[in-house]
Amino acid sequence: MLAYILATCIPGREKDVIAKIKVLPEVVEVNGVMGKYDVFVKIFADNAMKIDSAISKVRNTPHITSTFTMPAIYGQGGSIDEEK
């Protein structure tokens, strides 16, 4: 299962947030971004419980003020179709 998380954090704390998130085992990619959100996180796990757990860990990271989570829909493009 694949999901993307967009996070907003306290200004100036982006590097701290990224450092804490990138060590989570389900995190495939994490980057600072500009715009409405501050951090982009891509997570992957082999079942829904692990995805839920990873989302909770990201959401509870210190200095994150809000998140927007987007689970990927299998069969609608991208590299996840190639994994089958």
N, CA, C and O of each residue as an XYZ file, in Angstrom:
336
protein
N       0.840     -1.174      0.000
C       0.000      0.000      0.000
C       0.888      1.241      0.000
O       1.969      1.269      0.589
N       0.397      2.236     -0.668
C       1.151      3.466     -0.841
C       0.287      4.651     -0.443
O      -0.907      4.680     -0.741
N       0.884      5.625      0.228
C       0.166      6.848      0.584
C       1.137      8.023      0.548
O       2.345      7.874      0.735
N       0.567      9.180      0.303
C       1.320     10.427      0.312
C       0.760     11.306      1.413
O      -0.452     11.361      1.624
N       1.648     11.991      2.111
C       1.223     12.892      3.183
C       1.836     14.263      2.915
O       3.036     14.385      2.672
N       1.002     15.279      2.964
C       1.464     16.665      2.905
C       1.309     17.227      4.308
O       0.237     17.135      4.905
N       2.373     17.804      4.830
C       2.358     18.290      6.208
C       2.701     19.766      6.275
O       3.527     20.267      5.512
N       2.057     20.446      7.196
C       2.375     21.828      7.525
C       3.035     21.803      8.899
O       2.601     21.081      9.797
N       4.079     22.591      9.047
C       4.762     22.603     10.334
C       5.046     24.032     10.784
O       4.843     24.991     10.040
N       5.512     24.143     11.998
C       5.858     25.443     12.552
C       6.997     26.029     11.715
O       7.996     25.350     11.478
N       6.861     27.282     11.263
C       7.906     27.890     10.443
C       9.288     27.802     11.095
O       9.452     28.072     12.284
N      10.260     27.422     10.295
C      11.627     27.295     10.764
C      11.962     25.922     11.327
O      13.123     25.659     11.642
N      10.978     25.044     11.460
C      11.213     23.715     12.033
C      11.184     22.608     10.982
O      11.196     21.427     11.329
N      11.147     22.977      9.708
C      11.041     22.001      8.624
C      12.161     20.961      8.658
O      11.903     19.768      8.500
N      13.384     21.400      8.859
C      14.518     20.458      8.874
C      14.410     19.477     10.042
O      14.754     18.304      9.903
N      13.937     19.951     11.180
C      13.742     19.063     12.333
C      12.681     18.007     12.027
O      12.858     16.828     12.332
N      11.587     18.441     11.427
C      10.502     17.529     11.069
C      10.994     16.487     10.075
O      10.742     15.296     10.252
N      11.686     16.919      9.042
C      12.202     15.997      8.024
C      13.156     14.986      8.649
O      13.093     13.799      8.329
N      14.035     15.438      9.532
C      14.995     14.538     10.182
C      14.286     13.453     10.985
O      14.721     12.302     10.981
N      13.205     13.802     11.671
C      12.475     12.816     12.475
C      11.681     11.845     11.603
O      11.579     10.660     11.923
N      11.125     12.341     10.511
C      10.290     11.506      9.645
C      11.116     10.546      8.803
O      10.709      9.401      8.602
N      12.258     10.982      8.310
C      13.003     10.157      7.354
C      13.549      8.858      7.950
O      13.936      7.962      7.200
N      13.587      8.737      9.250
C      14.084      7.497      9.868
C      12.990      6.447     10.066
O      13.289      5.312     10.436
N      11.732      6.809      9.825
C      10.643      5.839      9.961
C      10.771      4.784      8.862
O      10.993      5.136      7.704
N      10.637      3.506      9.197
C      10.887      2.451      8.215
C       9.942      2.459      7.012
O      10.327      1.999      5.937
N       8.732      2.962      7.162
C       7.774      2.981      6.049
C       7.977      4.158      5.104
O       7.367      4.207      4.036
N       8.824      5.101      5.486
C       9.039      6.297      4.666
C       9.952      5.968      3.493
O      11.082      5.512      3.665
N       9.428      6.215      2.298
C      10.165      5.984      1.057
C      10.876      7.270      0.633
O      11.989      7.239      0.108
N      10.210      8.392      0.871
C      10.748      9.686      0.438
C      10.181     10.780      1.325
O       9.025     10.715      1.742
N      10.985     11.768      1.608
C      10.521     12.951      2.342
C      11.297     14.153      1.831
O      12.521     14.116      1.705
N      10.561     15.222      1.540
C      11.181     16.436      1.001
C      10.486     17.667      1.547
O       9.286     17.653      1.821
N      11.256     18.728      1.700
C      10.662     20.017      1.982
C      10.092     20.563      0.682
O      10.700     20.401     -0.376
N       8.932     21.206      0.747
C       8.295     21.790     -0.433
C       7.831     23.198     -0.094
O       7.705     23.564      1.074
N       7.582     23.974     -1.133
C       7.112     25.346     -0.941
C       5.652     25.431     -1.338
O       5.206     24.735     -2.250
N       4.914     26.279     -0.658
C       3.504     26.463     -0.961
C       2.665     26.311      0.285
O       3.101     26.659      1.382
N       1.456     25.789      0.120
C       0.533     25.618      1.240
C       1.071     24.644      2.275
O       0.808     24.786      3.470
N       1.828     23.651      1.810
C       2.401     22.638      2.694
C       3.911     22.823      2.772
O       4.512     23.471      1.916
N       4.516     22.248      3.804
C       5.950     22.405      4.030
C       6.754     21.138      3.769
O       7.931     21.209      3.415
N       6.122     19.976      3.943
C       6.835     18.704      3.835
C       5.979     17.703      3.062
O       4.781     17.565      3.306
N       6.624     17.010      2.125
C       5.995     15.941      1.346
C       6.569     14.612      1.836
O       7.786     14.460      1.940
N       5.691     13.649      2.138
C       6.128     12.347      2.627
C       5.463     11.259      1.791
O       4.250     11.280      1.580
N       6.261     10.317      1.323
C       5.744      9.148      0.604
C       6.001      7.935      1.488
O       7.137      7.682      1.890
N       4.930      7.177      1.792
C       5.088      5.993      2.643
C       4.589      4.752      1.923
O       3.682      4.820      1.093
N       5.190      3.625      2.248
C       4.806      2.345      1.660
C       4.845      1.281      2.749
O       5.775      1.237      3.554
N       3.828      0.423      2.766
C       3.789     -0.710      3.691
C       2.985     -1.827      3.042
O       2.230     -1.593      2.097
N       3.150     -3.034      3.551
C       2.486     -4.171      2.920
C       1.074     -4.435      3.421
O       0.407     -5.342      2.924
N       0.603     -3.656      4.404
C      -0.788     -3.814      4.828
C      -1.324     -2.513      5.427
O      -0.571     -1.597      5.757
N      -2.644     -2.466      5.555
C      -3.314     -1.246      5.998
C      -2.951     -0.853      7.428
O      -2.853      0.334      7.738
N      -2.752     -1.830      8.291
C      -2.399     -1.498      9.687
C      -1.058     -0.784      9.766
O      -0.895      0.152     10.549
N      -0.091     -1.223      8.953
C       1.224     -0.564      8.955
C       1.135      0.839      8.362
O       1.806      1.759      8.831
N       0.308      1.003      7.332
C       0.103      2.340      6.755
C      -0.516      3.262      7.801
O      -0.056      4.387      7.991
N      -1.570      2.780      8.483
C      -2.216      3.582      9.523
C      -1.228      3.975     10.615
O      -1.228      5.113     11.087
N      -0.391      3.028     11.009
C       0.609      3.297     12.039
C       1.605      4.356     11.576
O       1.945      5.268     12.329
N       2.069      4.232     10.341
C       3.027      5.203      9.796
C       2.405      6.591      9.697
O       3.056      7.589     10.008
N       1.153      6.655      9.268
C       0.462      7.945      9.188
C       0.369      8.574     10.575
O       0.605      9.772     10.734
N       0.031      7.777     11.564
C      -0.052      8.293     12.945
C       1.293      8.815     13.425
O       1.362      9.861     14.070
N       2.367      8.086     13.110
C       3.702      8.534     13.525
C       4.047      9.867     12.883
O       4.585     10.753     13.546
N       3.742     10.018     11.595
C       4.024     11.286     10.917
C       3.177     12.390     11.528
O       3.688     13.468     11.829
N       1.898     12.133     11.712
C       0.997     13.150     12.260
C       1.391     13.589     13.661
O       1.154     14.736     14.040
N       1.987     12.693     14.430
C       2.380     13.010     15.809
C       3.810     13.511     15.935
O       4.308     13.687     17.047
N       4.463     13.740     14.831
C       5.825     14.270     14.850
C       5.801     15.691     15.439
O       4.986     16.519     15.033
N       6.686     15.964     16.386
C       6.728     17.321     16.957
C       6.896     18.390     15.877
O       7.636     18.201     14.911
N       6.212     19.496     16.050
C       6.257     20.686     15.205
C       5.372     20.586     13.964
O       5.282     21.554     13.210
N       4.712     19.439     13.727
C       3.732     19.360     12.638
C       2.419     19.901     13.175
O       1.963     19.498     14.245
N       1.811     20.820     12.423
C       0.558     21.427     12.863
C      -0.660     20.858     12.139
O      -1.766     20.900     12.676
N      -0.475     20.325     10.927
C      -1.584     19.702     10.212
C      -1.033     18.807      9.106
O       0.099     18.973      8.650
N      -1.868     17.849      8.687
C      -1.477     16.956      7.597
C      -2.655     16.732      6.662
O      -3.812     16.919      7.037
N      -2.341     16.332      5.450
C      -3.331     15.939      4.451
C      -2.811     14.642      3.846
O      -1.748     14.629      3.225
N      -3.553     13.551      4.024
C      -3.101     12.238      3.582
C      -3.877     11.794      2.350
O      -5.098     11.934      2.278
N      -3.135     11.251      1.375
C      -3.735     10.783      0.132
C      -3.304      9.343     -0.128
O      -2.178      9.113     -0.569
N      -4.179      8.364      0.135
C      -3.830      6.980     -0.196
C      -3.884      6.792     -1.712
O      -4.767      7.328     -2.382
N      -2.938      6.032     -2.240
C      -2.902      5.784     -3.680
C      -3.970      4.759     -4.057
O      -4.279      3.852     -3.284
N      -4.525      4.920     -5.256
C      -5.505      3.981     -5.788
C      -4.778      3.058     -6.761
O      -4.278      3.496     -7.798
N      -4.729      1.790     -6.415
C      -4.048      0.830     -7.281
C      -4.813      0.663     -8.587
O      -6.044      0.685     -8.613
N      -4.069      0.499     -9.656
C      -4.670      0.300    -10.970
C      -4.918      1.581    -11.726
O      -5.512      1.556    -12.804
N      -4.473      2.708    -11.183
C      -4.687      3.981    -11.861
C      -3.374      4.693    -12.147
O      -3.250      5.899    -11.933
N      -2.392      3.932    -12.634
C      -1.160      4.537    -13.098
C      -0.025      4.529    -12.110
O      -0.170      4.137    -10.952
N       1.113      4.976    -12.605
C       2.287      5.083    -11.764
C       2.993      3.773    -11.523
O       2.584      2.730    -12.033
N       4.060      3.830    -10.742
C       4.902      2.684    -10.517
C       4.226      1.592     -9.696
O       4.668      0.444     -9.722
N       3.157      1.930     -8.963
C       2.497      0.899     -8.170
C       1.855     -0.161     -9.060
O       1.723     -1.313     -8.648
N       1.452      0.214    -10.281
C       0.909     -0.777    -11.209
C       1.980     -1.734    -11.672
O       1.695     -2.895    -11.966
N       3.205     -1.260    -11.740
C       4.314     -2.081    -12.219
C       4.771     -3.086    -11.178
O       5.454     -4.054    -11.514
N       4.400     -2.872     -9.899
C       4.821     -3.773     -8.813
C       4.062     -5.082     -8.823
O       4.509     -6.052     -8.210
N       2.933     -5.138     -9.496
C       2.105     -6.353     -9.505
C       2.687     -7.423    -10.399
O       2.113     -8.506    -10.518
